[in-house]
Amino acid sequence: MRVKEAIRRIMQFDIIASKVEDSDFNLLKTYPEFVFLRKLLKNELSEFVDKNREHVLSILDVGTGPGSILLTTRDVTGPQCHLVGMDISLKMLKVARRKIGKAASLVQAPAENMPFRDEVFDLVFSRNALHHLCNIDMGLAEIKRVLRHNGAFICIESVGPNNDALTYWIPILRYKDRTRTTYFTEISLIKLIESSGFNVELKEVLTHKISLKEWLDRSSLTTEARKNVLNMILELPNDAKKAYGIEIKEIKEKSIIFTRYVCILLARKVL
């Protein structure tokens, strides 16, 4: 990544950090990916602990942002593991520190060049981080490198319902989030993970109805830019509106509802 591009991206994430500072984790906990993740963690970690009673579990969250995954993991595991959150944005890490306190170690570093030894983590998370990477192949190679033998990689990504609908949605995603580099469907995400040296053992696609206002509140868009997003949604073809379950009660952010598609994968590295 060139220096100017790296600085630009860090500045954009720093701006977003100010928007998520006051985000309500109690609300996020109701999102389907977090509900599903808690169940998945309980099963995955209980099995691991049974097999490795003398071992302290080590968990990394790549692109931790405000620390939502760390908070969820801590709720499930308690203090019996070593949590590490990594992010390229120092301001994001400061938000995470205020939320999680001393329950995790926080590291500023890019996913494409992690400052960790080989095979040091039992579990690696990535929630909505891959689509921000300038070099996804390098990021996934690093995840594989730091993951221990038989360790698990849990990838959570927003996806499109199908290629055609995603094609129409991409301009909206790009306008809302200039730090985004990649756009996935469930199929393309699985292909990427498997081609990077992982076996996908579990996949789940969850849906979640959300208002346009709630979605845009977690962005750095100006009032004028938010109006532009609203108009872009209104101008979508009917097939795309149907695929995303768009409901328009009034021409207001809080009265426009659409469906988020979230793909959760549990994978293990191929040796």
C-alpha positions in Angstrom: 0.0 0.0 0.0 1.4 3.4 -1.0 2.1 5.8 1.9 -0.4 8.5 0.6 -3.2 5.9 0.2 -2.5 4.4 3.6 -2.7 7.9 5.2 -5.9 8.7 3.4 -7.6 5.5 4.5 -6.5 5.9 8.1 -8.0 9.4 8.1 -11.3 8.1 6.7 -11.5 5.4 9.4 -10.6 8.1 12.0 -13.6 10.1 10.9 -15.9 7.1 11.1 -14.6 6.4 14.6 -16.1 9.6 15.8 -19.5 8.4 14.5 -19.4 5.0 16.2 -18.1 6.4 19.5 -21.7 6.6 20.8 -23.0 3.6 19.1 -25.1 1.4 21.4 -23.6 -2.0 21.8 -26.8 -3.2 23.4 -28.4 -2.5 20.0 -25.7 -4.3 18.1 -26.1 -7.3 20.3 -29.6 -7.8 18.8 -28.2 -7.9 15.2 -28.6 -11.5 14.0 -24.8 -12.0 13.3 -24.1 -11.3 17.0 -26.9 -13.6 18.3 -25.6 -16.4 16.0 -22.0 -15.7 16.9 -22.6 -16.1 20.6 -24.1 -19.5 20.0 -21.2 -20.5 17.6 -18.6 -19.3 20.1 -20.1 -21.3 23.0 -20.0 -24.5 20.9 -16.6 -23.8 19.4 -14.8 -22.7 22.5 -16.3 -25.3 24.8 -15.1 -28.0 22.5 -11.6 -26.4 22.4 -11.4 -26.0 26.1 -12.3 -29.7 26.7 -9.4 -30.7 24.5 -6.9 -28.2 25.8 -7.5 -27.6 29.4 -3.9 -26.5 30.1 -3.9 -24.0 27.3 -4.9 -20.3 27.5 -7.1 -19.5 24.5 -5.6 -16.7 22.3 -8.1 -14.8 20.1 -7.4 -12.1 17.5 -10.0 -9.7 16.0 -8.7 -8.3 12.7 -10.1 -4.8 12.0 -11.6 -4.6 15.4 -13.0 -1.1 15.0 -14.9 -0.1 18.1 -14.4 -3.5 19.6 -17.9 -5.1 19.2 -16.5 -8.5 18.4 -14.2 -8.3 21.4 -17.1 -7.4 23.7 -19.2 -10.3 22.4 -16.3 -12.7 22.8 -15.6 -11.5 26.3 -19.3 -12.0 27.2 -19.0 -15.6 26.2 -15.5 -16.5 27.4 -15.1 -14.4 30.5 -11.5 -13.7 31.5 -10.3 -17.2 30.6 -8.6 -16.2 27.3 -6.2 -13.7 25.8 -8.1 -11.2 23.5 -6.3 -9.1 21.0 -7.9 -6.4 18.8 -6.0 -5.0 15.8 -6.9 -2.0 13.6 -5.2 0.4 11.3 -7.0 3.4 12.9 -5.7 4.6 16.3 -8.9 6.5 16.9 -10.9 3.3 16.4 -8.7 1.6 18.9 -9.2 4.4 21.4 -13.0 3.9 21.1 -12.5 0.1 21.6 -10.3 0.8 24.7 -13.0 2.9 26.3 -15.6 0.2 25.6 -13.6 -2.9 26.6 -11.2 -1.5 29.2 -8.3 -3.7 30.1 -10.0 -6.9 28.9 -8.0 -7.0 25.6 -4.7 -6.0 24.2 -5.0 -3.5 21.3 -2.6 -3.2 18.4 -2.4 -0.6 15.6 -1.3 -2.4 12.4 -2.6 -3.2 8.9 -4.1 -6.7 8.3 -1.7 -7.2 5.4 1.3 -7.0 7.7 0.5 -8.3 11.2 3.2 -7.9 13.9 2.7 -11.4 15.3 4.6 -14.6 15.3 3.5 -17.6 13.2 0.7 -19.8 14.6 0.1 -17.8 17.7 -3.8 -17.6 17.7 -6.4 -20.3 18.3 -9.2 -18.2 16.8 -9.2 -15.3 14.4 -12.2 -13.0 13.7 -12.8 -10.7 10.8 -16.1 -8.9 10.7 -16.6 -6.5 7.8 -12.9 -6.1 7.6 -12.0 -8.0 4.4 -13.9 -5.6 2.2 -11.8 -2.7 3.3 -8.4 -4.3 2.5 -6.3 -3.0 -0.3 -4.8 -6.4 -0.7 -7.2 -9.2 0.4 -4.9 -12.0 -0.6 -2.1 -10.6 1.7 -4.6 -10.1 4.5 -5.9 -13.7 4.3 -2.3 -15.0 4.0 -1.5 -13.2 7.2 -4.6 -14.6 8.9 -3.6 -18.1 7.9 0.0 -17.5 9.0 -0.9 -16.4 12.6 -3.5 -19.1 13.0 -2.5 -22.3 14.9 -2.9 -25.8 13.6 -6.6 -26.7 14.1 -7.4 -23.1 14.8 -10.6 -21.5 13.5 -11.1 -18.5 11.3 -14.6 -16.9 11.7 -15.3 -14.5 8.8 -18.4 -12.2 8.9 -19.2 -10.1 5.9 -22.1 -8.2 4.4 -23.0 -9.8 1.1 -25.4 -9.1 -1.7 -28.4 -11.5 -2.3 -27.2 -12.2 -5.9 -24.9 -10.8 -8.5 -27.5 -8.8 -10.4 -28.9 -7.0 -7.3 -25.4 -6.4 -5.9 -24.4 -4.7 -9.2 -27.1 -2.1 -8.6 -26.3 -1.8 -4.9 -22.5 -1.3 -5.4 -22.7 2.4 -6.3 -24.6 3.0 -3.1 -22.1 1.1 -1.0 -19.2 2.9 -2.7 -20.8 6.3 -2.1 -21.6 5.5 1.5 -18.1 4.1 2.3 -15.1 5.3 0.3 -12.8 2.9 2.2 -14.5 -0.1 0.8 -12.5 -2.0 -1.9 -14.5 -5.2 -2.5 -18.1 -6.4 -2.7 -19.2 -10.0 -2.1 -22.0 -12.4 -2.6 -22.1 -15.5 -0.5 -20.6 -17.6 -3.4 -17.8 -15.2 -4.2 -16.9 -14.9 -0.5 -16.7 -18.7 0.0 -14.6 -19.1 -3.2 -12.2 -16.4 -1.9 -11.7 -18.0 1.5 -11.3 -21.5 0.0 -8.8 -20.3 -2.6 -6.8 -18.7 0.2 -6.0 -22.1 1.8 -9.0 -22.6 4.1 -11.6 -25.3 4.4 -15.1 -23.8 5.1 -16.8 -26.0 7.7 -19.8 -23.9 8.3 -21.7 -21.3 6.4 -24.8 -19.3 7.4 -26.5 -16.4 5.7 -28.6 -14.2 8.0 -31.0 -11.4 7.1 -31.8 -8.3 9.1 -34.3 -5.6 8.4 -32.8 -2.1 9.1 -33.9 1.4 8.4 -31.9 3.6 6.1 -31.4 6.1 9.0 -29.8 3.5 11.2 -27.6 2.3 8.4 -26.4 5.8 7.5 -25.9 6.8 11.2 -22.9 4.6 11.2 -21.2 6.5 8.3 -19.4 9.8 8.0 -21.8 11.2 5.3 -22.9 14.8 5.4 -26.6 15.7 5.4 -26.5 16.4 1.6 -24.7 13.1 0.9 -27.3 11.2 2.9 -30.0 12.8 0.7 -28.1 11.5 -2.3 -28.1 8.0 -1.0 -31.8 8.1 -0.3 -32.4 9.3 -3.9 -30.1 6.5 -5.3 -32.2 3.9 -3.4 -35.4 5.4 -4.8 -34.0 5.1 -8.3 -33.1 1.5 -8.0 -34.9 -0.8 -10.5 -37.8 -2.9 -9.1 -35.9 -6.2 -9.3 -33.1 -4.7 -7.1 -35.6 -3.2 -4.7 -37.3 -6.6 -4.4 -34.0 -8.5 -3.8 -33.1 -6.2 -1.0 -36.6 -6.2 0.5 -36.9 -2.4 0.2 -40.0 -1.0 1.8 -40.8 2.7 1.3 -43.5 4.1 3.7 -42.5 7.7 3.3 -39.6 9.5 1.6 -37.7 9.8 4.9 -34.6 7.9 6.1 -36.4 6.3 9.1 -39.3 5.2 6.8 -37.2 3.3 4.3 -36.4 -0.2 5.3 -34.2 -2.7 3.6 -32.7 -6.1 4.2 -29.1 -6.7 5.2 -27.5 -10.0 4.1 -24.8 -11.2 6.4 -22.6 -14.3 5.7 -20.9 -16.1 8.5 -18.2 -18.6 7.7 -16.2 -20.9 10.0 -13.1 -22.1 8.3 -9.8 -23.9 9.2 -6.6 -23.6 7.3 -5.5 -26.4 5.0 -2.1 -27.7 6.1 
